[in-house]
Structures are given as structure tokens and as C-alpha cells.
Amino acid sequence: MSDDFELDTDALERRMDGAISSLKTEFASLRTGRGSASMLEPVMVEAYGQRTPINQVGTVNVPEPRMVTVNVWDKSMVGAVEKAIRESGLGINPQLNGTIIMLPIPELNEERRRELTKVASQYAESAKVSMRNVRRDGMDQIKKGKADGLSEDDVKVWSDEVQSITDKFIALVDEHLATKQEEIMQV
């Protein structure tokens, strides 16, 4: 290969790995009929005169697959936490037990499950688009190298390398999507 051209494949992999991390975060926000502490992350509680994340006023636990609990630290905050959960749009009806708020996760119906698998597919597709953009950036660098005198053989080697990295990460997205869809459709 040419001594003066070096493609930073590690940077391409880091960027694609970032897309995978983003995808995992988006998948965690999808409610699958199972409880997860991450489903309460967007809930903000009116506490001490300001809006506070729920995990800063209590401990969020998942004692069993279909139950999430919030153990509120300050007794005076129980009502505010309960109100924030009710108004969050999660579709969960909180039950009080002292300072512990129990959130039973209702079963998802078949129609809602299908909608969620479509949403998961959209998330996966946007991750693939991000990866294709990273691939395009890598290919553009190779084209610049070719213009600067990189041989056809070296162009082919680098192009194949970028494509193999892209294929590896696209397969990873498909794997995560299949797992998530299976989780969503599980009754």
C-alpha cells in the first residue's frame, strides 16, 4: 500500500459503534410489556421548586419482570412522584404502599406489539443510515487518496476494508433488531 495514505478505520468503527449505542438507547425506551428502570428516565417530578428526574427523588427497582417500584426517599414527595408518573403518558397506573410506589406493567395487545416492532424497525433503519453515512465518508477519503496518487490496487483494498466494517456493523444492527422484535412479540 502507499506509504503516504492511511485511512483511520478505528475512527470509522468508533462512529459506527456510536450509532449502535444510540440504537440500544432508543430500544430501551420501547415498552415491551416488561418492566425496566429506563422506562422512567423521561419522567420529571416537581420537587423542591424545580423539575427533577425521578431517579433523584427515589430508587427505581425492577423486582419482577412485570413490576417496577419507586422507593421515594422523602415521604412528602410521594404524591408528587405519583402525579408525575400518572401524567407522564406511560399508560401505567401507580399503586401506593407507604413510600413505595408500585407500577404494574400491563400486557400489551397484539396490535400494540406490531406497532412497537415497526417503531423498532424505524430505529434500526436510522442507525443503518448513520452507518452508510460513515461508510460514505470513508469512501470519500479513499477517493481523495486516489486523486493524490493512490494506486488502483490500494483503492480496492481500502474500499473492501471499509465495506467489511460497514457489513459487520449492519449485521449487528439486524441482530439487535431481531432480538428486540422477539422481545416485543413475546407474550
Backbone as JSON, one array per atom type, in Angstrom:
{
  "sequence": "MSDDFELDTDALERRMDGAISSLKTEFASLRTGRGSASMLEPVMVEAYGQRTPINQVGTVNVPEPRMVTVNVWDKSMVGAVEKAIRESGLGINPQLNGTIIMLPIPELNEERRRELTKVASQYAESAKVSMRNVRRDGMDQIKKGKADGLSEDDVKVWSDEVQSITDKFIALVDEHLATKQEEIMQV",
  "N": [[0.83, -1.19, 0.0], [0.3, 2.32, -0.41], [2.63, 4.55, 1.08], [2.04, 7.11, 1.95], [-0.71, 7.3, 2.36], [-3.16, 6.72, 4.71], [-5.93, 5.31, 6.02], [-8.11, 6.03, 8.64], [-9.41, 3.59, 10.11], [-10.21, 2.91, 12.63], [-11.49, 5.19, 13.59], [-13.72, 5.22, 11.94], [-14.97, 2.87, 12.82], [-15.46, 3.58, 15.49], [-17.34, 5.62, 15.16], [-19.44, 4.19, 13.98], [-19.96, 2.45, 16.05], [-20.95, 4.24, 17.87], [-23.42, 4.76, 16.71], [-24.63, 2.3, 17.15], [-24.76, 2.31, 19.94], [-26.53, 4.43, 20.33], [-28.77, 3.31, 19.13], [-29.3, 1.2, 20.9], [-30.05, 2.66, 23.15], [-32.39, 3.89, 22.2], [-33.93, 1.58, 21.76], [-34.21, 0.72, 24.4], [-36.03, 2.51, 25.39], [-38.43, 1.66, 24.4], [-41.45, 0.26, 25.37], [-42.02, -2.97, 26.39], [-43.83, -4.63, 27.6], [-42.58, -5.63, 29.64], [-41.02, -4.73, 32.68], [-38.71, -2.03, 33.11], [-36.07, -0.09, 34.44], [-35.23, 2.02, 32.91], [-37.44, 2.94, 31.55], [-38.6, 4.9, 33.09], [-36.92, 7.05, 32.95], [-37.49, 9.44, 31.37], [-39.37, 10.7, 32.97], [-40.2, 13.5, 34.86], [-40.17, 15.03, 38.05], [-41.95, 17.35, 40.02], [-40.14, 18.77, 42.26], [-39.14, 20.27, 45.25], [-39.39, 22.86, 44.23], [-38.39, 22.73, 41.64], [-38.02, 21.01, 38.45], [-37.22, 17.65, 38.53], [-35.34, 14.71, 37.76], [-36.8, 11.45, 38.1], [-35.21, 9.51, 39.28], [-33.7, 10.9, 41.07], [-35.15, 11.44, 43.26], [-35.9, 9.14, 44.37], [-35.41, 5.53, 44.63], [-35.29, 3.47, 41.84], [-36.5, 0.34, 41.07], [-36.62, -3.02, 39.69], [-38.31, -5.46, 40.66], [-39.56, -7.75, 39.7], [-40.36, -9.19, 36.46], [-42.73, -7.92, 35.46], [-43.17, -5.67, 37.0], [-42.4, -2.51, 38.3], [-40.79, -0.64, 40.78], [-40.76, 2.32, 42.78], [-38.96, 3.62, 45.28], [-39.52, 6.12, 47.26], [-37.56, 8.62, 48.72], [-38.12, 10.84, 50.36], [-40.89, 11.3, 52.34], [-42.75, 13.35, 51.92], [-42.67, 13.73, 49.23], [-43.97, 11.7, 47.89], [-46.61, 11.97, 46.8], [-46.15, 13.84, 44.72], [-44.42, 12.4, 43.07], [-46.04, 10.24, 42.34], [-48.04, 11.65, 40.94], [-46.51, 12.7, 38.82], [-45.83, 10.34, 37.47], [-48.36, 9.4, 36.71], [-49.11, 11.45, 34.94], [-47.27, 11.2, 32.95], [-47.75, 9.86, 30.59], [-47.12, 7.23, 30.17], [-48.94, 5.26, 30.45], [-49.36, 3.78, 32.73], [-50.66, 2.74, 35.82], [-50.04, 3.93, 38.89], [-49.55, 2.38, 42.13], [-49.87, 2.95, 45.55], [-47.85, 2.18, 48.41], [-47.12, 2.97, 51.25], [-44.05, 4.57, 51.29], [-43.33, 3.47, 48.98], [-43.87, 3.22, 45.56], [-45.68, 1.28, 43.46], [-45.55, -0.02, 40.2], [-47.4, -1.72, 38.17], [-46.87, -3.44, 35.18], [-48.85, -3.42, 32.41], [-50.22, -5.99, 30.22], [-49.34, -6.09, 26.77], [-51.38, -5.55, 23.93], [-51.98, -7.39, 20.85], [-52.04, -5.7, 18.57], [-50.73, -3.38, 19.47], [-48.22, -4.46, 19.98], [-47.37, -5.07, 17.38], [-47.22, -2.48, 16.33], [-45.11, -1.48, 17.9], [-43.0, -3.11, 16.99], [-42.7, -2.11, 14.44], [-41.87, 0.49, 15.03], [-39.43, -0.11, 16.23], [-38.13, -1.15, 14.0], [-37.91, 1.17, 12.47], [-36.14, 2.66, 14.07], [-33.89, 1.03, 13.83], [-33.4, 1.24, 11.1], [-32.71, 3.94, 10.89], [-30.31, 3.88, 12.26], [-28.83, 2.32, 10.5], [-28.72, 4.05, 8.33], [-27.11, 6.05, 9.41], [-24.74, 4.61, 9.6], [-24.24, 4.09, 6.92], [-23.68, 6.67, 6.11], [-21.27, 7.11, 7.46], [-19.74, 5.21, 6.15], [-19.78, 6.31, 3.58], [-18.28, 8.64, 4.08], [-15.78, 7.45, 4.61], [-15.27, 6.28, 2.11], [-15.11, 8.6, 0.59], [-12.74, 9.68, 1.58], [-10.97, 7.78, 0.6], [-11.29, 8.23, -2.15], [-10.18, 10.79, -2.3], [-7.58, 10.1, -1.67], [-6.96, 8.58, -3.9], [-7.0, 10.54, -5.86], [-4.76, 11.83, -5.02], [-2.8, 10.15, -5.82], [-2.98, 7.46, -5.05], [-2.77, 4.0, -5.68], [-4.69, 1.88, -7.93], [-4.98, -0.73, -6.94], [-4.55, -0.34, -4.19], [-6.71, 1.34, -3.64], [-8.78, -0.46, -4.05], [-8.26, -2.33, -1.96], [-8.55, -0.72, 0.37], [-11.22, 0.13, 0.0], [-12.56, -2.31, 0.15], [-12.0, -2.91, 2.81], [-13.36, -0.84, 4.21], [-15.96, -1.48, 3.41], [-16.25, -4.01, 4.57], [-16.17, -3.41, 7.29], [-18.47, -1.86, 7.47], [-20.42, -3.78, 6.72], [-20.18, -5.54, 8.88], [-21.12, -3.99, 11.05], [-23.72, -3.37, 10.19], [-24.84, -5.91, 10.2], [-24.79, -6.31, 12.93], [-26.68, -4.42, 13.78], [-28.97, -5.56, 12.61], [-29.07, -7.9, 14.11], [-29.52, -6.92, 16.73], [-32.02, -5.75, 16.26], [-33.61, -7.98, 15.59], [-33.55, -9.36, 18.02], [-34.83, -7.48, 19.69], [-37.35, -7.29, 18.47], [-38.27, -9.87, 18.84], [-38.42, -9.9, 21.62], [-40.43, -7.96, 21.99], [-42.64, -9.2, 20.78], [-43.03, -11.36, 22.36], [-45.22, -13.09, 24.44]],
  "CA": [[0.0, 0.0, 0.0], [1.04, 3.58, -0.47], [3.12, 4.96, 2.4], [1.51, 8.41, 2.37], [-2.15, 7.25, 2.6], [-3.58, 5.84, 5.8], [-7.32, 5.55, 6.39], [-8.32, 5.76, 10.06], [-10.54, 2.67, 10.22], [-10.66, 2.94, 14.03], [-12.44, 6.3, 13.71], [-14.97, 4.77, 11.3], [-15.59, 1.9, 13.72], [-15.98, 4.31, 16.66], [-18.57, 6.33, 14.77], [-20.5, 3.18, 13.8], [-20.26, 1.95, 17.39], [-21.81, 5.28, 18.45], [-24.77, 4.54, 16.18], [-25.15, 1.12, 17.85], [-25.1, 2.76, 21.31], [-27.74, 5.23, 20.21], [-29.85, 2.37, 18.84], [-29.62, 0.49, 22.15], [-30.78, 3.61, 24.0], [-33.74, 4.02, 21.65], [-34.63, 0.33, 22.02], [-34.52, 0.64, 25.83], [-37.19, 3.35, 25.68], [-39.65, 1.0, 23.94], [-42.07, -0.55, 26.42], [-42.24, -4.28, 25.79], [-44.66, -5.48, 28.45], [-41.68, -5.96, 30.75], [-40.58, -3.54, 33.39], [-37.3, -1.66, 33.08], [-35.86, 1.18, 35.12], [-35.02, 3.07, 31.9], [-38.72, 3.49, 31.06], [-38.96, 6.06, 33.91], [-35.93, 8.12, 32.78], [-38.02, 10.74, 30.92], [-40.33, 11.26, 33.93], [-39.66, 14.57, 35.71], [-41.0, 15.27, 39.22], [-41.88, 18.71, 40.56], [-39.6, 18.56, 43.61], [-38.4, 21.37, 45.86], [-39.45, 24.05, 43.39], [-37.84, 22.56, 40.29], [-38.28, 19.71, 37.82], [-36.12, 16.76, 38.87], [-35.53, 13.32, 37.28], [-37.4, 10.59, 39.13], [-34.17, 8.75, 39.98], [-33.06, 11.76, 42.07], [-36.03, 11.56, 44.42], [-36.16, 7.8, 44.87], [-34.71, 4.42, 44.0], [-36.11, 2.75, 40.89], [-36.13, -1.08, 41.03], [-37.46, -3.93, 38.92], [-38.27, -6.68, 41.46], [-40.01, -8.87, 38.87], [-40.45, -8.71, 35.07], [-43.9, -7.1, 35.14], [-43.38, -4.71, 38.08], [-41.34, -1.54, 38.59], [-41.1, 0.07, 42.02], [-40.0, 3.53, 43.09], [-38.9, 3.83, 46.72], [-39.31, 7.56, 47.4], [-36.76, 8.88, 49.92], [-38.77, 11.84, 51.2], [-42.33, 11.0, 52.4], [-43.55, 14.46, 51.4], [-42.58, 13.74, 47.76], [-44.69, 10.56, 47.32], [-47.72, 12.46, 45.97], [-45.61, 14.48, 43.51], [-43.88, 11.34, 42.2], [-47.2, 9.53, 41.8], [-48.67, 12.54, 39.96], [-45.63, 12.77, 37.65], [-45.94, 9.07, 36.73], [-49.7, 9.38, 36.08], [-49.19, 12.43, 33.85], [-46.15, 11.01, 32.02], [-48.18, 9.27, 29.33], [-46.62, 5.86, 30.06], [-50.06, 4.33, 30.48], [-49.2, 2.91, 33.9], [-51.42, 3.23, 36.97], [-49.25, 3.68, 40.1], [-50.22, 1.95, 43.35], [-49.08, 3.37, 46.7], [-47.67, 1.31, 49.56], [-46.21, 3.77, 52.08], [-43.18, 5.39, 50.43], [-43.04, 2.7, 47.76], [-44.88, 3.3, 44.51], [-45.57, 0.09, 42.61], [-46.05, 0.21, 38.85], [-47.6, -2.98, 37.44], [-46.79, -3.24, 33.73], [-49.95, -4.18, 31.78], [-49.94, -6.77, 29.0], [-49.54, -5.37, 25.51], [-52.22, -6.3, 23.0], [-51.3, -7.77, 19.61], [-51.92, -4.54, 17.69], [-49.69, -2.51, 20.03], [-46.94, -5.15, 19.76], [-46.99, -4.88, 15.97], [-46.8, -1.07, 16.19], [-43.79, -1.34, 18.51], [-41.98, -3.73, 16.13], [-42.48, -1.16, 13.34], [-41.05, 1.58, 15.58], [-38.08, -0.67, 16.4], [-37.56, -1.23, 12.65], [-37.55, 2.53, 12.08], [-34.92, 2.99, 14.81], [-32.79, 0.26, 13.22], [-33.12, 1.81, 9.78], [-31.98, 5.2, 11.04], [-28.94, 3.5, 12.63], [-28.17, 1.87, 9.26], [-28.45, 5.26, 7.54], [-25.92, 6.66, 10.03], [-23.57, 3.8, 9.22], [-23.96, 4.33, 5.5], [-23.04, 7.98, 6.03], [-19.89, 6.91, 7.88], [-19.12, 4.48, 5.03], [-19.58, 7.3, 2.51], [-17.13, 9.47, 4.48], [-14.58, 6.66, 4.4], [-15.06, 6.15, 0.66], [-14.66, 9.91, 0.11], [-11.32, 9.78, 1.92], [-10.25, 6.93, -0.35], [-11.29, 8.94, -3.44], [-9.17, 11.86, -2.21], [-6.28, 9.43, -1.75], [-6.77, 8.19, -5.3], [-6.65, 11.77, -6.56], [-3.4, 12.17, -4.6], [-1.85, 9.18, -6.35], [-3.16, 6.11, -4.5], [-2.91, 3.06, -6.79], [-5.99, 1.2, -8.05], [-4.97, -1.88, -6.03], [-4.73, 0.16, -2.83], [-8.09, 1.81, -3.57], [-9.61, -1.67, -3.9], [-8.02, -2.88, -0.63], [-9.18, 0.17, 1.36], [-12.67, 0.08, -0.22], [-13.02, -3.59, 0.71], [-11.9, -2.8, 4.27], [-14.48, 0.0, 4.66], [-17.19, -2.23, 3.2], [-16.35, -5.11, 5.54], [-16.53, -2.79, 8.58], [-19.89, -1.49, 7.35], [-21.22, -5.01, 6.74], [-20.13, -6.07, 10.24], [-21.99, -3.2, 11.91], [-25.11, -3.52, 9.72], [-25.27, -7.21, 10.72], [-25.02, -6.11, 14.36], [-27.98, -3.74, 13.89], [-30.0, -6.56, 12.31], [-29.1, -8.81, 15.25], [-30.2, -6.21, 17.82], [-33.42, -5.58, 15.87], [-34.28, -9.28, 15.71], [-33.7, -9.62, 19.46], [-35.85, -6.57, 20.23], [-38.66, -7.66, 17.94], [-38.65, -11.12, 19.53], [-38.8, -9.49, 22.98], [-41.71, -7.26, 21.91], [-43.72, -10.11, 20.38], [-43.16, -12.4, 23.38], [-46.43, -12.89, 25.26]],
  "C": [[0.88, 1.25, 0.0], [1.41, 4.05, 0.93], [2.46, 6.25, 2.88], [0.01, 8.41, 2.62], [-2.46, 6.26, 3.71], [-5.0, 6.23, 6.2], [-7.5, 5.17, 7.86], [-9.57, 4.9, 10.23], [-11.08, 2.63, 11.65], [-11.7, 4.04, 14.23], [-13.78, 5.91, 13.08], [-15.71, 3.81, 12.22], [-16.18, 2.58, 14.96], [-17.29, 5.01, 16.33], [-19.73, 5.35, 14.58], [-20.91, 2.6, 15.15], [-21.16, 2.95, 18.13], [-23.25, 5.12, 17.98], [-25.42, 3.34, 16.86], [-25.57, 1.5, 19.27], [-26.39, 3.55, 21.3], [-28.96, 4.33, 19.97], [-30.27, 1.63, 20.11], [-30.42, 1.38, 23.09], [-32.22, 3.77, 23.52], [-34.56, 2.76, 21.92], [-35.04, 0.23, 23.49], [-35.76, 1.47, 26.18], [-38.5, 2.72, 25.22], [-40.2, 0.1, 25.05], [-42.48, -1.87, 25.8], [-43.15, -5.18, 26.59], [-43.84, -5.99, 29.63], [-41.25, -4.67, 31.4], [-39.09, -3.29, 33.18], [-37.17, -0.28, 33.72], [-35.74, 2.32, 34.11], [-36.33, 3.67, 31.4], [-39.16, 4.72, 31.87], [-38.0, 7.23, 33.74], [-36.53, 9.44, 32.3], [-38.96, 11.42, 31.93], [-39.63, 12.28, 34.83], [-40.67, 14.87, 36.81], [-40.83, 16.72, 39.65], [-41.46, 18.58, 42.02], [-38.8, 19.78, 44.05], [-38.3, 22.58, 44.93], [-38.83, 23.92, 42.02], [-38.14, 21.16, 39.76], [-37.03, 18.84, 37.97], [-36.38, 15.38, 38.28], [-35.99, 12.42, 38.43], [-36.33, 9.83, 39.93], [-33.39, 9.6, 40.99], [-33.95, 12.03, 43.28], [-36.35, 10.2, 45.02], [-35.37, 6.75, 44.1], [-35.67, 3.66, 43.1], [-35.6, 1.31, 40.81], [-37.08, -1.84, 40.13], [-37.43, -5.28, 39.65], [-38.73, -7.93, 40.71], [-40.29, -8.32, 37.47], [-41.61, -7.76, 34.78], [-44.2, -6.08, 36.23], [-42.15, -3.81, 38.2], [-41.75, -0.86, 39.88], [-40.21, 1.3, 42.13], [-40.09, 3.7, 44.6], [-38.52, 5.29, 46.95], [-38.63, 7.83, 48.74], [-37.46, 9.82, 50.89], [-40.29, 11.6, 51.16], [-43.19, 12.09, 51.78], [-43.57, 14.49, 49.87], [-43.41, 12.63, 47.1], [-45.8, 11.0, 46.37], [-47.24, 13.06, 44.67], [-45.07, 13.43, 42.53], [-45.02, 10.58, 41.55], [-47.87, 10.35, 40.7], [-47.84, 12.6, 38.68], [-45.74, 11.5, 36.81], [-47.29, 9.0, 36.02], [-49.76, 10.28, 34.85], [-48.12, 12.22, 32.78], [-46.56, 10.43, 30.67], [-47.66, 7.86, 29.13], [-47.76, 4.84, 30.02], [-49.98, 3.35, 31.63], [-49.94, 3.56, 35.06], [-50.65, 2.91, 38.25], [-50.11, 3.26, 41.29], [-49.3, 2.29, 44.52], [-49.03, 2.3, 47.79], [-46.66, 2.01, 50.46], [-45.39, 4.69, 51.2], [-42.8, 4.67, 49.14], [-44.2, 2.83, 46.79], [-44.66, 2.11, 43.58], [-46.23, 0.39, 41.26], [-46.2, -1.13, 38.13], [-47.64, -2.69, 35.93], [-47.89, -4.08, 33.07], [-49.48, -4.95, 30.54], [-50.14, -5.87, 27.78], [-50.45, -6.2, 24.62], [-51.46, -6.51, 21.68], [-51.05, -6.58, 18.69], [-50.78, -3.62, 18.16], [-48.3, -3.14, 19.84], [-46.45, -4.95, 18.33], [-46.53, -3.45, 15.72], [-45.38, -0.88, 16.74], [-42.69, -1.99, 17.66], [-41.69, -2.82, 14.94], [-41.6, 0.01, 13.81], [-39.6, 1.11, 15.74], [-37.38, -0.76, 15.04], [-37.11, 0.15, 12.16], [-36.26, 2.97, 12.78], [-33.71, 2.3, 14.18], [-32.41, 0.85, 11.87], [-32.36, 3.12, 9.9], [-30.54, 4.93, 11.48], [-28.16, 3.05, 11.39], [-27.83, 3.06, 8.38], [-27.21, 5.96, 8.09], [-24.66, 5.92, 9.61], [-23.22, 3.99, 7.75], [-23.3, 5.68, 5.29], [-21.57, 7.89, 6.43], [-19.11, 6.21, 6.76], [-18.81, 5.45, 3.89], [-18.39, 8.2, 2.82], [-15.82, 8.73, 4.25], [-14.25, 6.53, 2.92], [-14.6, 7.48, 0.05], [-13.18, 10.12, 0.41], [-10.47, 8.96, 0.96], [-10.18, 7.6, -1.72], [-10.27, 10.07, -3.45], [-7.77, 11.27, -2.31], [-5.96, 9.02, -3.17], [-6.35, 9.4, -6.13], [-5.23, 12.19, -6.23], [-2.38, 11.11, -5.0], [-1.93, 7.79, -5.77], [-3.43, 5.15, -5.67], [-4.3, 2.4, -6.77], [-6.08, 0.02, -7.08], [-5.21, -1.44, -4.59], [-6.15, 0.68, -2.62], [-9.01, 0.63, -3.32], [-9.48, -2.25, -2.49], [-8.73, -2.04, 0.44], [-10.71, 0.14, 1.23], [-13.26, -1.19, 0.38], [-13.01, -3.55, 2.24], [-13.08, -1.99, 4.84], [-15.8, -0.76, 4.52], [-17.34, -3.35, 4.22], [-16.7, -4.57, 6.93], [-18.02, -2.45, 8.57], [-20.78, -2.72, 7.45], [-21.3, -5.59, 8.15], [-21.12, -5.32, 11.15], [-23.46, -3.27, 11.49], [-25.67, -4.85, 10.23], [-25.58, -7.11, 12.21], [-26.35, -5.41, 14.6], [-29.11, -4.74, 13.66], [-30.18, -7.53, 13.48], [-29.84, -8.18, 16.42], [-31.69, -6.05, 17.51], [-34.19, -6.89, 16.04], [-34.53, -9.62, 17.18], [-34.8, -8.77, 20.04], [-37.24, -6.95, 19.75], [-39.17, -8.94, 18.6], [-39.12, -10.8, 20.95], [-40.17, -8.82, 22.99], [-42.86, -8.24, 21.66], [-43.95, -11.23, 21.4], [-44.35, -12.1, 24.28], [-46.18, -13.42, 26.66]]
}
